[in-house]
Amino acid sequence: MDLDTIRDVIVARERADLAVVGGSCGVLAGGTFLFSEPQEELDRLVDISALGWPALTETREGLEIAATCTLAELSGAGAGRELGVEEMRADWPGTALFAQSCRALLASHKIWRTATVGGNVCLSLPAGAVLGALVALDADALVWSPDGSDRRIPLREFVLGPGRNVLTSGEVLRSIDVPIRSLHARTAFRKIALAPLGRSGAVVMGRREVDGRCALTITAATTRPIVLDFDGTPGAAEVRGAVAAIDPTLWFDDPHGAPDWRRHVAGVLAGAVAAELRTEVGDEQ
Ligand SMILES: Cc1cc2nc3c(=O)[nH]c(=O)nc-3n(C[C@H](O)[C@H](O)[C@H](O)COP(=O)(O)OP(=O)(O)OC[C@H]3O[C@@H](n4cnc5c(N)ncnc54)[C@H](O)[C@@H]3O)c2cc1C
């Protein structure tokens, strides 16, 4: 839709061009959310899509995903990548969550090619499955502050509630860094929705690292991604106990599922994810 409050769109070419972000000047990435409803509080946008950030970069520590990386690029459906995603998948089983989480979004291929990872993270919706996958992979966010400094935030601490996160006025998400131990981890994914093509009611993603440590991340069912950490792959009773101990006020309530239903199905999915990760442990022995 046309945003009739917008008077100016600036195409950023370098970091200095981001100095105007803040207040009534918003960040424009893919625009799939921004142009979907009125943005009364904004009169100016800074388009970050021409900053030339490589979508996916292998680093010594792991994988850097630019905020402007599209969902198509992340899932391996896009072209022109710096790093072959197929190649990554063979070496890094953890990347299986990329495509699985992109598919969990209720979106067309047109949206996939335009929507960005940074937009999904910064929108901070419970249904932000890509955000959830990156939390499940224990990623960090690199944030550019308006005074020219940078700060790093564990992504599990980024979201405060539905549509709310730790970014302050003028801050821009630059990238998400997935550590190498998570890329080497085995993962499992489960999703449920009230309708076959409906928005996710609950998504659970599991990660089992090479040293045996395990984490289950619950999203869509909760107001923010919830991470349950375990020293080893948890048994069914341990999973049930951990899900039961989640603060009851965190179960999300909207037309895509009531809180009690979400708590129940998240528990079932978490049990299934843990069982899949346990099976792999057995297979390796
Ligand atoms: C049909 C349809 C289905 C959708 N389904 C889902 C769904 O299932 N789950 C879901 O979570 N979302 C969904 N969305 C919403 C949205 O499309 C996605 O979350 C998408 O990933 C947002 O990315 P974008 O690049 O288009 O963000 P934009 O629309 O450009 O921006 C989204 C918000 O993030 C801010 N922002 C973007 N990038 C940055 C950055 N680098 N630093 C700081 N702020 C930034 C923007 O200012 C804006 O407030 C859907 C949208 C459509 C149209």
The ligand as an SDF file (V2000), in Angstrom:
LIG
                    3D

 53 58  0  0  0  0  0  0  0  0999 V2000
    1.7890  -12.3700    3.3580 C   0  0  0  0  0  0  0  0  0  0  0  0
    2.7130  -12.0680    4.5180 C   0  0  0  0  0  0  0  0  0  0  0  0
    2.9600  -13.0820    5.4340 C   0  0  0  0  0  0  0  0  0  0  0  0
    3.8140  -12.8520    6.5290 C   0  0  0  0  0  0  0  0  0  0  0  0
    4.0140  -13.8570    7.4100 N   0  0  0  0  0  0  0  0  0  0  0  0
    4.7940  -13.6450    8.4930 C   0  0  0  0  0  0  0  0  0  0  0  0
    4.9940  -14.6630    9.4600 C   0  0  0  0  0  0  0  0  0  0  0  0
    4.4550  -15.7620    9.3720 O   0  0  0  0  0  0  0  0  0  0  0  0
    5.8210  -14.3880   10.5040 N   0  0  0  0  0  0  0  0  0  0  0  0
    6.4400  -13.1750   10.6330 C   0  0  0  0  0  0  0  0  0  0  0  0
    7.2010  -12.9600   11.5820 O   0  0  0  0  0  0  0  0  0  0  0  0
    6.2400  -12.1940    9.7550 N   0  0  0  0  0  0  0  0  0  0  0  0
    5.4310  -12.3820    8.6900 C   0  0  0  0  0  0  0  0  0  0  0  0
    5.2400  -11.3630    7.8100 N   0  0  0  0  0  0  0  0  0  0  0  0
    5.8040  -10.0410    8.1090 C   0  0  0  0  0  0  0  0  0  0  0  0
    7.1160   -9.7210    7.3560 C   0  0  0  0  0  0  0  0  0  0  0  0
    6.9150   -9.8930    5.9830 O   0  0  0  0  0  0  0  0  0  0  0  0
    8.3050  -10.5870    7.7520 C   0  0  0  0  0  0  0  0  0  0  0  0
    8.4930  -10.5610    9.1620 O   0  0  0  0  0  0  0  0  0  0  0  0
    9.6000  -10.1260    7.0570 C   0  0  0  0  0  0  0  0  0  0  0  0
   10.6740  -10.9770    7.3900 O   0  0  0  0  0  0  0  0  0  0  0  0
    9.9620   -8.6870    7.3700 C   0  0  0  0  0  0  0  0  0  0  0  0
   11.1250   -8.3690    6.6170 O   0  0  0  0  0  0  0  0  0  0  0  0
   11.2180   -7.0510    5.7090 P   0  0  0  0  0  0  0  0  0  0  0  0
   12.6240   -6.9920    5.2230 O   0  0  0  0  0  0  0  0  0  0  0  0
   10.1690   -7.0160    4.6600 O   0  0  0  0  0  0  0  0  0  0  0  0
   10.9610   -5.9460    6.8150 O   0  0  0  0  0  0  0  0  0  0  0  0
   10.4020   -4.4580    6.6510 P   0  0  0  0  0  0  0  0  0  0  0  0
    8.9440   -4.4710    6.3640 O   0  0  0  0  0  0  0  0  0  0  0  0
   11.2680   -3.6540    5.7440 O   0  0  0  0  0  0  0  0  0  0  0  0
   10.6700   -3.9700    8.1560 O   0  0  0  0  0  0  0  0  0  0  0  0
   10.0170   -4.5790    9.2540 C   0  0  0  0  0  0  0  0  0  0  0  0
   10.3440   -3.7860   10.5200 C   0  0  0  0  0  0  0  0  0  0  0  0
   11.6970   -4.0100   10.9250 O   0  0  0  0  0  0  0  0  0  0  0  0
   12.4520   -2.7950   10.9080 C   0  0  0  0  0  0  0  0  0  0  0  0
   13.7710   -3.1460   10.3670 N   0  0  0  0  0  0  0  0  0  0  0  0
   14.0020   -3.8850    9.2470 C   0  0  0  0  0  0  0  0  0  0  0  0
   15.3170   -4.1120    9.1120 N   0  0  0  0  0  0  0  0  0  0  0  0
   15.9250   -3.4930   10.1520 C   0  0  0  0  0  0  0  0  0  0  0  0
   17.2920   -3.3770   10.5700 C   0  0  0  0  0  0  0  0  0  0  0  0
   18.2980   -3.9530    9.8870 N   0  0  0  0  0  0  0  0  0  0  0  0
   17.5680   -2.6680   11.6930 N   0  0  0  0  0  0  0  0  0  0  0  0
   16.5620   -2.0840   12.4070 C   0  0  0  0  0  0  0  0  0  0  0  0
   15.2620   -2.1770   12.0640 N   0  0  0  0  0  0  0  0  0  0  0  0
   14.9430   -2.8760   10.9460 C   0  0  0  0  0  0  0  0  0  0  0  0
   11.6580   -1.8470   10.0220 C   0  0  0  0  0  0  0  0  0  0  0  0
   11.9220   -0.4880   10.3740 O   0  0  0  0  0  0  0  0  0  0  0  0
   10.2310   -2.2740   10.3440 C   0  0  0  0  0  0  0  0  0  0  0  0
    9.8050   -1.7180   11.5630 O   0  0  0  0  0  0  0  0  0  0  0  0
    4.4190  -11.5810    6.6870 C   0  0  0  0  0  0  0  0  0  0  0  0
    4.1670  -10.5830    5.7580 C   0  0  0  0  0  0  0  0  0  0  0  0
    3.3220  -10.8120    4.6840 C   0  0  0  0  0  0  0  0  0  0  0  0
    3.0550   -9.6810    3.7160 C   0  0  0  0  0  0  0  0  0  0  0  0
  1  2  1  0
  2  3  1  0
  2 52  2  0
  3  4  2  0
  4  5  1  0
  4 50  1  0
  5  6  2  0
  6  7  1  0
  6 13  1  0
  7  8  2  0
  7  9  1  0
  9 10  1  0
 10 11  2  0
 10 12  1  0
 12 13  2  0
 13 14  1  0
 14 15  1  0
 14 50  1  0
 15 16  1  0
 16 17  1  0
 16 18  1  0
 18 19  1  0
 18 20  1  0
 20 21  1  0
 20 22  1  0
 22 23  1  0
 23 24  1  0
 24 25  2  0
 24 26  1  0
 24 27  1  0
 27 28  1  0
 28 29  2  0
 28 30  1  0
 28 31  1  0
 31 32  1  0
 32 33  1  0
 33 34  1  0
 33 48  1  0
 34 35  1  0
 35 36  1  0
 35 46  1  0
 36 37  1  0
 36 45  1  0
 37 38  2  0
 38 39  1  0
 39 40  1  0
 39 45  2  0
 40 41  1  0
 40 42  2  0
 42 43  1  0
 43 44  2  0
 44 45  1  0
 46 47  1  0
 46 48  1  0
 48 49  1  0
 50 51  2  0
 51 52  1  0
 52 53  1  0
M  END
$$$$
